Amino acid sequence: MPSWIIRRVWGMMVIEWLLFFVGLAVAFYIISRPISRFPRAYYEGKDHFYWLGLLLENDPRNDQQAVAALCHMLLDEEYEQQSQIRSMIVGGLGSAGPRATAAIPTLETMLEHEQDPKLRKQVREALHRIAPNQFPTPAPESSRSSWPADGSVQECSAFADAVIGAM
């Protein structure tokens, strides 16, 4: 065996140090890989993380451009099936509050056409955070559409019995 492999540095052989650093590099690769593979939406060559960061910097000079870019990504058919990206964008617009007022028409369009109930709920919450006077606190989704029309105690009781009986 060559002498440089046997030579000890701080109590370990050189080959042990080499194996340690290779293992460290492999561990770093495994840990960082999911972060780099996160799906991204792009507008004008910049991803949604850039535009969200620009919006959340609290610099009013960037708001209009960032909101327009994020709205474009929300309506782009290429990202229609990317609920993870769309959820992040909607959350960012909601976090911006009234500074994202220009996003209201886009969010209303999403609310009309969105099939994912979790994303619809998030859109309602974002609309409330952007314009609380225009959009009241979002009510939880329920089966209220089948609730008795007049709300009398007898009809409500019958409705509850029917629902519980169906379970």
Backbone as ProteinMPNN parsed JSONL, in Angstrom:
{"seq_chain_A": "MPSWIIRRVWGMMVIEWLLFFVGLAVAFYIISRPISRFPRAYYEGKDHFYWLGLLLENDPRNDQQAVAALCHMLLDEEYEQQSQIRSMIVGGLGSAGPRATAAIPTLETMLEHEQDPKLRKQVREALHRIAPNQFPTPAPESSRSSWPADGSVQECSAFADAVIGAM", "coords_chain_A": {"N_chain_A": [[0.848, -1.169, 0.0], [0.566, 2.252, -0.825], [2.518, 4.779, 0.799], [1.326, 7.25, 1.339], [-1.351, 6.723, 1.68], [-1.45, 5.363, 4.057], [-0.473, 7.165, 5.867], [-1.224, 9.152, 8.672], [-3.527, 11.716, 9.435], [-4.546, 13.918, 11.758], [-5.451, 11.741, 13.282], [-6.773, 10.088, 11.49], [-6.562, 7.992, 8.583], [-5.477, 8.966, 5.305], [-7.054, 7.862, 3.278], [-9.398, 7.37, 4.688], [-10.216, 9.979, 5.239], [-10.688, 10.805, 2.63], [-12.857, 9.141, 1.884], [-14.686, 10.086, 3.772], [-15.171, 12.738, 2.863], [-16.23, 12.224, 0.333], [-18.58, 10.89, 1.057], [-19.829, 12.998, 2.426], [-20.243, 14.784, 0.297], [-22.048, 13.292, -1.273], [-24.203, 13.109, 0.507], [-24.906, 15.837, 0.715], [-25.719, 16.281, -1.929], [-27.971, 14.612, -2.096], [-29.668, 15.794, -0.199], [-29.999, 18.412, -1.192], [-31.105, 18.08, -3.699], [-34.049, 17.812, -3.97], [-34.832, 20.498, -3.602], [-33.781, 21.87, -5.796], [-35.255, 20.755, -7.796], [-37.79, 21.702, -7.68], [-40.831, 22.615, -9.174], [-41.121, 25.267, -11.56], [-42.461, 28.387, -12.654], [-42.293, 30.549, -15.427], [-41.81, 33.929, -16.481], [-40.997, 36.308, -18.764], [-38.382, 35.297, -18.707], [-37.769, 35.043, -16.021], [-38.274, 33.342, -12.945], [-41.13, 32.335, -10.882], [-40.399, 32.631, -8.223], [-38.653, 34.805, -8.263], [-40.426, 36.892, -9.042], [-42.301, 36.835, -6.946], [-40.629, 37.462, -4.815], [-39.921, 40.046, -5.575], [-42.394, 41.327, -5.365], [-42.937, 41.026, -2.629], [-41.026, 42.564, -1.435], [-41.837, 44.968, -0.524], [-41.611, 47.337, -1.941], [-43.115, 49.841, -3.506], [-42.67, 50.628, -6.138], [-42.174, 48.36, -7.619], [-44.454, 46.842, -7.544], [-46.586, 46.893, -9.517], [-45.451, 45.724, -11.852], [-44.636, 43.223, -10.846], [-47.077, 42.09, -9.952], [-48.462, 41.961, -12.384], [-46.865, 40.113, -13.787], [-47.133, 37.812, -12.159], [-49.893, 37.376, -12.325], [-50.101, 36.815, -15.03], [-48.78, 34.348, -15.091], [-50.561, 32.84, -13.544], [-52.777, 32.644, -15.229], [-51.768, 31.419, -17.453], [-51.941, 28.733, -19.649], [-50.026, 26.77, -19.705], [-49.208, 26.365, -17.109], [-51.443, 25.492, -15.848], [-52.023, 22.989, -14.706], [-50.275, 22.902, -12.633], [-50.649, 22.977, -9.609], [-49.216, 23.422, -7.293], [-47.415, 25.499, -7.859], [-49.242, 27.496, -8.591], [-50.664, 27.773, -6.203], [-48.673, 28.808, -4.542], [-48.234, 31.277, -5.785], [-50.763, 32.512, -5.526], [-50.923, 32.64, -2.739], [-48.791, 34.402, -2.263], [-49.737, 36.737, -3.509], [-51.927, 37.259, -1.882], [-50.575, 37.749, 0.511], [-49.387, 40.158, -0.078], [-51.429, 41.88, 0.169], [-53.438, 44.854, -0.033], [-51.739, 46.026, -1.909], [-51.74, 44.372, -4.078], [-53.983, 44.827, -5.606], [-54.486, 44.994, -8.334], [-54.581, 42.38, -9.112], [-57.08, 41.366, -8.648], [-59.144, 40.949, -10.746], [-57.998, 38.726, -12.084], [-57.866, 36.809, -10.042], [-60.589, 36.545, -9.485], [-61.449, 35.411, -11.882], [-60.08, 32.986, -11.701], [-61.411, 31.94, -9.491], [-63.914, 31.41, -10.551], [-63.399, 29.373, -12.42], [-61.719, 27.439, -11.346], [-61.073, 24.096, -10.336], [-59.958, 22.733, -8.202], [-60.608, 22.36, -4.848], [-59.066, 23.197, -2.613], [-57.37, 25.129, -3.666], [-59.268, 26.934, -4.561], [-60.301, 27.804, -2.112], [-58.038, 29.057, -1.113], [-57.789, 31.118, -2.964], [-60.103, 32.608, -2.389], [-59.432, 33.441, 0.205], [-57.173, 34.993, -0.377], [-58.321, 37.031, -1.927], [-59.893, 38.217, 0.043], [-57.882, 39.192, 1.741], [-56.685, 41.038, 0.081], [-58.729, 42.863, -0.627], [-60.599, 43.534, 1.765], [-63.055, 44.838, 2.281], [-64.502, 44.567, -0.047], [-64.576, 41.821, -0.455], [-65.922, 39.648, 1.673], [-65.074, 37.853, 4.743], [-63.987, 34.651, 3.917], [-66.267, 31.99, 3.743], [-66.363, 28.65, 4.998], [-66.244, 25.883, 2.724], [-69.144, 24.059, 2.15], [-72.04, 21.925, 2.278], [-74.133, 23.701, 1.789], [-75.726, 24.386, -0.318], [-77.687, 22.502, -0.543], [-79.192, 22.873, 1.659], [-82.225, 23.352, 3.505], [-84.58, 25.614, 2.093], [-86.307, 27.534, 3.455], [-85.421, 27.351, 6.053], [-86.72, 26.432, 8.335], [-87.256, 24.92, 11.548], [-88.304, 22.312, 11.497], [-87.806, 21.463, 8.839], [-85.006, 21.69, 8.783], [-84.313, 19.839, 10.715], [-85.244, 17.486, 9.516], [-83.597, 17.481, 7.315], [-81.07, 17.179, 8.551], [-81.43, 14.646, 9.684], [-81.626, 13.132, 7.358], [-79.066, 13.483, 6.247], [-77.416, 12.395, 8.25], [-78.424, 9.824, 8.303], [-77.623, 8.953, 5.79], [-74.988, 8.479, 6.143]], "CA_chain_A": [[0.0, 0.0, 0.0], [1.401, 3.464, -0.858], [2.704, 5.38, 2.117], [0.443, 8.4, 1.542], [-2.647, 6.224, 2.125], [-1.312, 4.913, 5.437], [-0.128, 8.318, 6.693], [-2.343, 9.612, 9.477], [-3.707, 13.15, 9.62], [-5.512, 14.101, 12.829], [-5.936, 10.458, 13.763], [-7.414, 9.283, 10.442], [-5.746, 7.785, 7.389], [-5.872, 9.798, 4.175], [-8.158, 7.197, 2.58], [-10.599, 7.586, 5.495], [-10.626, 11.361, 4.978], [-11.238, 10.837, 1.273], [-14.177, 8.522, 1.961], [-15.535, 10.995, 4.537], [-15.583, 13.856, 2.009], [-17.119, 11.698, -0.704], [-19.867, 10.681, 1.725], [-20.391, 14.316, 2.683], [-20.722, 15.316, -0.985], [-23.236, 12.527, -1.645], [-25.288, 13.537, 1.409], [-25.316, 17.18, 0.294], [-26.446, 16.131, -3.198], [-29.281, 14.014, -1.815], [-30.487, 16.766, 0.531], [-30.293, 19.612, -1.992], [-31.763, 17.733, -4.947], [-35.47, 18.186, -4.059], [-34.974, 21.947, -3.693], [-33.489, 22.308, -7.158], [-36.217, 20.164, -8.721], [-39.104, 22.289, -7.456], [-41.323, 23.16, -10.446], [-41.064, 26.721, -11.656], [-43.182, 29.059, -13.731], [-41.446, 31.638, -15.911], [-42.353, 35.063, -17.22], [-39.879, 37.143, -19.219], [-37.118, 34.67, -18.337], [-37.575, 35.015, -14.566], [-39.241, 32.413, -12.352], [-42.119, 32.9, -9.958], [-39.732, 33.021, -6.986], [-38.159, 36.161, -8.482], [-41.536, 37.843, -9.048], [-42.85, 36.882, -5.589], [-39.666, 38.22, -4.022], [-40.044, 41.451, -5.961], [-43.645, 41.826, -4.799], [-42.906, 41.019, -1.171], [-39.986, 43.483, -0.957], [-42.518, 46.17, -0.024], [-41.204, 48.51, -2.715], [-44.27, 50.113, -4.372], [-42.262, 50.803, -7.543], [-42.139, 47.049, -8.282], [-45.724, 46.139, -7.375], [-47.364, 46.748, -10.75], [-44.788, 44.767, -12.733], [-44.657, 41.9, -10.217], [-48.461, 41.587, -9.971], [-48.782, 41.612, -13.772], [-46.153, 38.871, -14.121], [-47.739, 36.706, -11.415], [-51.216, 37.131, -12.909], [-49.868, 36.154, -16.319], [-48.468, 32.94, -14.805], [-51.77, 32.167, -13.061], [-53.7, 32.41, -16.336], [-51.082, 30.71, -18.52], [-52.384, 27.335, -19.741], [-48.874, 25.896, -19.471], [-49.092, 26.101, -15.672], [-52.781, 25.224, -15.335], [-52.025, 21.768, -13.898], [-49.247, 23.039, -11.597], [-51.344, 23.57, -8.469], [-48.226, 23.827, -6.299], [-46.946, 26.819, -8.275], [-50.373, 28.424, -8.53], [-50.945, 27.993, -4.799], [-47.642, 29.691, -4.025], [-48.469, 32.608, -6.344], [-51.972, 33.052, -4.887], [-50.536, 32.975, -1.376], [-47.968, 35.611, -2.305], [-50.608, 37.882, -3.811], [-52.685, 37.529, -0.661], [-49.659, 38.337, 1.492], [-49.117, 41.539, -0.461], [-52.585, 42.666, 0.597], [-53.991, 45.857, -0.953], [-50.795, 46.358, -2.991], [-52.004, 43.463, -5.193], [-55.343, 45.092, -6.066], [-54.568, 44.732, -9.779], [-54.769, 40.938, -9.32], [-58.458, 40.969, -8.333], [-59.844, 40.303, -11.873], [-57.407, 37.409, -12.34], [-58.294, 35.905, -8.973], [-62.021, 36.275, -9.684], [-61.518, 34.449, -12.992], [-59.662, 31.69, -11.147], [-62.462, 31.466, -8.601], [-65.005, 30.901, -11.387], [-63.039, 28.216, -13.242], [-60.836, 26.498, -10.644], [-61.719, 22.857, -9.893], [-59.327, 22.275, -6.965], [-61.25, 23.065, -3.728], [-58.069, 23.831, -1.748], [-56.914, 26.342, -4.341], [-60.403, 27.875, -4.538], [-60.326, 28.377, -0.766], [-56.898, 29.956, -1.006], [-58.113, 32.292, -3.777], [-61.056, 33.407, -1.602], [-58.687, 34.059, 1.297], [-56.327, 36.045, -0.953], [-59.199, 38.146, -2.281], [-60.26, 38.89, 1.292], [-56.718, 39.928, 2.249], [-56.407, 42.15, -0.833], [-59.816, 43.844, -0.536], [-61.515, 43.004, 2.781], [-64.388, 45.447, 2.198], [-65.167, 44.056, -1.251], [-64.724, 40.367, -0.327], [-66.026, 39.331, 3.104], [-64.327, 36.688, 5.215], [-64.472, 33.467, 3.203], [-66.958, 30.95, 4.507], [-65.886, 27.321, 4.628], [-67.074, 25.188, 1.746], [-70.011, 23.066, 2.772], [-73.151, 21.5, 1.428], [-75.227, 24.627, 2.044], [-76.61, 24.499, -1.473], [-78.81, 21.596, -0.374], [-79.844, 23.219, 2.927], [-83.611, 23.747, 3.263], [-84.7, 27.007, 1.667], [-86.882, 28.462, 4.43], [-84.66, 27.256, 7.29], [-87.551, 26.127, 9.498], [-86.693, 23.901, 12.423], [-88.733, 20.985, 11.047], [-87.075, 21.108, 7.616], [-83.595, 21.529, 9.131], [-84.214, 18.575, 11.432], [-85.39, 16.426, 8.519], [-82.373, 17.503, 6.504], [-80.004, 16.6, 9.36], [-81.684, 13.2, 9.779], [-81.309, 12.529, 6.059], [-77.618, 13.485, 6.082], [-76.847, 11.435, 9.2], [-78.863, 8.492, 7.853], [-76.875, 8.575, 4.601], [-73.611, 8.167, 6.513]], "C_chain_A": [[0.901, 1.242, 0.0], [1.423, 4.142, 0.511], [1.76, 6.56, 2.366], [-0.956, 7.977, 1.998], [-2.594, 5.867, 3.607], [-1.067, 6.09, 6.378], [-1.364, 8.861, 7.415], [-2.325, 11.137, 9.588], [-4.834, 13.296, 10.617], [-6.193, 12.777, 13.213], [-6.621, 9.593, 12.718], [-6.466, 9.137, 9.265], [-6.301, 8.643, 6.257], [-7.054, 9.174, 3.438], [-9.464, 7.361, 3.353], [-11.132, 8.998, 5.305], [-11.27, 11.466, 3.606], [-12.649, 10.26, 1.256], [-15.167, 9.414, 2.728], [-16.051, 12.122, 3.64], [-16.47, 13.412, 0.851], [-18.508, 11.462, -0.126], [-20.573, 11.987, 2.016], [-20.96, 14.927, 1.406], [-21.99, 14.599, -1.43], [-24.43, 12.946, -0.779], [-25.797, 14.917, 1.026], [-26.127, 17.118, -0.99], [-27.857, 15.61, -2.945], [-30.202, 15.021, -1.126], [-30.891, 17.932, -0.363], [-31.06, 19.312, -3.265], [-33.239, 18.104, -4.995], [-35.685, 19.69, -4.199], [-34.784, 22.397, -5.133], [-34.496, 21.764, -8.164], [-37.629, 20.703, -8.515], [-39.59, 22.899, -8.765], [-41.349, 24.684, -10.415], [-41.904, 27.2, -12.832], [-42.341, 30.271, -14.129], [-42.26, 32.699, -16.645], [-41.177, 35.988, -17.505], [-38.535, 36.608, -18.712], [-36.838, 34.606, -16.843], [-38.661, 34.148, -13.947], [-40.134, 33.09, -11.316], [-41.5, 33.281, -8.62], [-39.193, 34.451, -7.093], [-39.297, 37.171, -8.349], [-42.183, 37.955, -7.68], [-41.924, 37.683, -4.667], [-39.761, 39.709, -4.297], [-41.298, 42.073, -5.345], [-43.556, 41.976, -3.279], [-41.784, 41.873, -0.578], [-40.568, 44.742, -0.335], [-42.001, 47.444, -0.682], [-42.317, 48.796, -3.72], [-43.914, 50.291, -5.846], [-42.302, 49.485, -8.32], [-43.486, 46.351, -8.31], [-46.443, 45.873, -8.687], [-46.759, 45.682, -11.667], [-44.857, 43.346, -12.154], [-46.06, 41.3, -10.248], [-48.846, 41.166, -11.384], [-48.121, 40.294, -14.171], [-46.798, 37.671, -13.431], [-49.122, 36.361, -11.956], [-51.091, 36.42, -14.255], [-49.594, 34.661, -16.096], [-49.7, 32.183, -14.327], [-52.71, 31.805, -14.206], [-53.069, 31.625, -17.485], [-51.479, 29.23, -18.514], [-51.252, 26.347, -19.468], [-48.769, 25.485, -18.002], [-50.434, 25.744, -15.035], [-52.83, 24.004, -14.419], [-51.006, 21.812, -12.764], [-49.848, 23.707, -10.363], [-50.369, 24.052, -7.4], [-47.708, 25.235, -6.602], [-48.063, 27.834, -8.105], [-50.732, 28.752, -7.09], [-49.936, 28.966, -4.196], [-47.862, 31.131, -4.515], [-49.677, 33.263, -5.675], [-51.668, 33.465, -3.452], [-49.702, 34.248, -1.306], [-48.781, 36.854, -2.597], [-51.437, 38.256, -2.583], [-51.819, 38.183, 0.399], [-49.351, 39.792, 1.19], [-50.27, 42.455, -0.065], [-53.036, 43.666, -0.448], [-53.028, 46.28, -2.075], [-51.021, 45.484, -4.218], [-53.409, 43.646, -5.752], [-55.511, 44.789, -7.552], [-54.803, 43.253, -10.079], [-56.212, 40.489, -9.115], [-59.176, 40.35, -9.535], [-59.307, 38.907, -12.192], [-57.872, 36.403, -11.293], [-59.783, 35.58, -9.074], [-62.226, 35.276, -10.822], [-61.134, 33.058, -12.507], [-60.766, 31.099, -10.288], [-63.617, 30.851, -9.388], [-64.669, 29.565, -12.03], [-62.225, 27.14, -12.514], [-61.628, 25.297, -10.121], [-61.192, 22.375, -8.539], [-59.905, 23.046, -5.769], [-60.251, 23.769, -2.802], [-57.583, 25.141, -2.363], [-58.025, 27.388, -4.381], [-60.481, 28.572, -3.174], [-59.199, 29.396, -0.608], [-57.134, 31.239, -1.813], [-59.081, 33.197, -3.022], [-60.347, 34.138, -0.46], [-57.806, 35.199, 0.778], [-57.166, 37.258, -1.329], [-59.609, 38.93, -1.034], [-59.097, 39.721, 1.836], [-56.389, 41.138, 1.373], [-57.451, 43.251, -0.673], [-60.854, 43.361, 0.466], [-62.921, 43.596, 2.724], [-65.188, 44.89, 1.029], [-65.457, 42.557, -1.145], [-64.755, 40.017, 1.159], [-65.198, 38.098, 3.457], [-64.868, 35.439, 4.537], [-65.102, 32.446, 4.133], [-66.405, 29.596, 4.096], [-66.834, 26.669, 3.629], [-67.886, 24.13, 2.465], [-71.117, 22.703, 1.804], [-74.356, 22.404, 1.635], [-76.186, 24.741, 0.873], [-77.812, 23.568, -1.345], [-79.54, 21.828, 0.946], [-81.276, 23.663, 2.64], [-83.753, 25.249, 3.049], [-85.226, 27.921, 2.765], [-86.206, 28.39, 5.799], [-85.491, 26.94, 8.514], [-86.925, 24.973, 10.275], [-87.048, 22.502, 11.932], [-87.946, 20.561, 9.808], [-85.599, 20.877, 7.909], [-83.373, 20.202, 9.847], [-84.317, 17.404, 10.462], [-84.135, 16.332, 7.656], [-81.221, 16.841, 7.261], [-80.175, 15.086, 9.497], [-81.315, 12.499, 8.479], [-79.806, 12.437, 5.863], [-76.982, 12.449, 6.983], [-77.222, 10.008, 8.78], [-78.078, 8.012, 6.65], [-75.446, 8.168, 4.925], [-73.451, 6.755, 6.852]], "O_chain_A": [[1.887, 1.29, 0.736], [0.457, 4.075, 1.272], [1.43, 6.837, 3.519], [-1.669, 8.76, 2.626], [-3.576, 6.045, 4.329], [-1.415, 6.023, 7.557], [-2.427, 9.006, 6.811], [-1.284, 11.758, 9.802], [-5.954, 12.854, 10.363], [-7.402, 12.743, 13.44], [-7.015, 8.467, 13.022], [-5.67, 10.031, 8.978], [-7.479, 9.0, 6.266], [-7.963, 9.89, 3.018], [-10.528, 7.478, 2.745], [-12.342, 9.205, 5.22], [-12.285, 12.144, 3.442], [-13.546, 10.854, 0.659], [-16.343, 9.487, 2.373], [-17.244, 12.426, 3.657], [-17.364, 14.15, 0.437], [-19.507, 11.802, -0.76], [-21.791, 12.078, 1.869], [-22.038, 15.52, 1.429], [-22.918, 15.243, -1.919], [-25.538, 13.116, -1.287], [-27.007, 15.144, 1.015], [-27.122, 17.831, -1.127], [-28.822, 16.115, -3.519], [-31.39, 15.088, -1.44], [-32.031, 18.391, -0.288], [-31.623, 20.23, -3.86], [-33.667, 18.678, -5.996], [-36.636, 20.112, -4.857], [-35.55, 23.221, -5.633], [-34.577, 22.272, -9.283], [-38.571, 20.199, -9.126], [-38.841, 23.633, -9.41], [-41.572, 25.297, -9.371], [-42.038, 26.523, -13.851], [-41.751, 30.935, -13.277], [-43.245, 32.409, -17.323], [-40.456, 36.395, -16.595], [-37.657, 37.383, -18.333], [-35.766, 34.154, -16.441], [-39.82, 34.2, -14.358], [-39.925, 34.242, -10.933], [-42.018, 34.168, -7.94], [-39.266, 35.218, -6.133], [-39.17, 38.174, -7.646], [-42.579, 39.049, -7.278], [-42.382, 38.478, -3.847], [-39.692, 40.531, -3.383], [-41.266, 43.205, -4.862], [-44.052, 42.954, -2.719], [-41.607, 41.906, 0.639], [-39.849, 45.501, 0.315], [-41.959, 48.501, -0.054], [-42.454, 48.061, -4.698], [-44.772, 50.121, -6.712], [-42.448, 49.492, -9.542], [-43.651, 45.365, -9.027], [-46.864, 44.746, -8.944], [-47.479, 44.836, -12.196], [-45.105, 42.385, -12.883], [-46.213, 40.114, -10.543], [-49.485, 40.13, -11.569], [-48.747, 39.454, -14.818], [-46.988, 36.626, -14.054], [-49.483, 35.187, -12.037], [-51.882, 35.532, -14.575], [-50.113, 33.815, -16.824], [-49.873, 31.011, -14.663], [-53.371, 30.767, -14.158], [-53.777, 31.208, -18.402], [-51.365, 28.557, -17.489], [-51.498, 25.217, -19.047], [-48.299, 24.391, -17.69], [-50.544, 25.699, -13.809], [-53.597, 23.986, -13.456], [-50.888, 20.847, -12.01], [-49.58, 24.88, -10.102], [-50.672, 24.999, -6.675], [-47.581, 26.062, -5.699], [-47.854, 28.908, -7.54], [-51.07, 29.896, -6.785], [-50.309, 29.85, -3.425], [-47.696, 32.083, -3.753], [-49.622, 34.434, -5.3], [-52.108, 34.523, -3.001], [-49.88, 35.07, -0.407], [-48.548, 37.907, -2.004], [-51.622, 39.437, -2.287], [-52.277, 39.076, 1.112], [-49.082, 40.574, 2.102], [-50.098, 43.671, 0.024], [-53.018, 43.358, -1.639], [-53.466, 46.835, -3.083], [-50.54, 45.819, -5.301], [-53.971, 42.708, -6.318], [-56.587, 44.366, -7.974], [-55.187, 42.909, -11.197], [-56.533, 39.332, -9.385], [-59.784, 39.293, -9.37], [-60.077, 38.008, -12.531], [-58.23, 35.273, -11.627], [-60.192, 34.458, -8.778], [-63.081, 34.395, -10.732], [-61.781, 32.07, -12.855], [-61.031, 29.898, -10.348], [-64.227, 29.88, -8.941], [-65.543, 28.711, -12.175], [-62.066, 26.036, -13.035], [-62.704, 25.45, -9.542], [-61.904, 21.685, -7.81], [-59.718, 24.26, -5.678], [-60.561, 24.83, -2.262], [-57.407, 26.138, -1.663], [-57.762, 28.584, -4.251], [-60.701, 29.781, -3.098], [-59.396, 30.468, -0.036], [-56.724, 32.321, -1.393], [-58.908, 34.416, -3.012], [-60.626, 35.307, -0.192], [-57.704, 36.247, 1.417], [-56.763, 38.393, -1.075], [-59.665, 40.16, -1.057], [-59.303, 40.827, 2.335], [-55.876, 42.144, 1.863], [-57.108, 44.43, -0.592], [-61.89, 42.828, 0.066], [-63.885, 42.92, 3.084], [-66.409, 44.758, 1.111], [-66.457, 42.076, -1.676], [-63.726, 40.082, 1.831], [-64.691, 37.399, 2.58], [-66.072, 35.187, 4.573], [-64.541, 32.089, 5.169], [-66.014, 29.42, 2.942], [-68.048, 26.868, 3.673], [-67.36, 23.39, 3.296], [-71.118, 23.131, 0.649], [-75.489, 21.923, 1.656], [-77.335, 25.149, 1.047], [-78.847, 23.809, -1.967], [-80.421, 21.048, 1.307], [-81.516, 24.298, 1.613], [-83.123, 26.051, 3.739], [-84.653, 28.987, 2.994], [-86.4, 29.282, 6.625], [-85.029, 27.152, 9.635], [-86.172, 24.167, 9.73], [-86.205, 21.605, 11.945], [-87.471, 19.427, 9.732], [-84.997, 19.963, 7.345], [-82.372, 19.523, 9.617], [-83.563, 16.437, 10.572], [-83.677, 15.242, 7.315], [-80.482, 16.039, 6.691], [-79.202, 14.335, 9.435], [-80.759, 11.401, 8.495], [-79.311, 11.426, 5.366], [-76.107, 11.701, 6.548], [-76.406, 9.093, 8.896], [-77.875, 6.81, 6.484], [-74.762, 7.581, 4.086], [-72.348, 6.322, 7.188]]}, "name": "protein", "num_of_chains": 1, "seq": "MPSWIIRRVWGMMVIEWLLFFVGLAVAFYIISRPISRFPRAYYEGKDHFYWLGLLLENDPRNDQQAVAALCHMLLDEEYEQQSQIRSMIVGGLGSAGPRATAAIPTLETMLEHEQDPKLRKQVREALHRIAPNQFPTPAPESSRSSWPADGSVQECSAFADAVIGAM"}
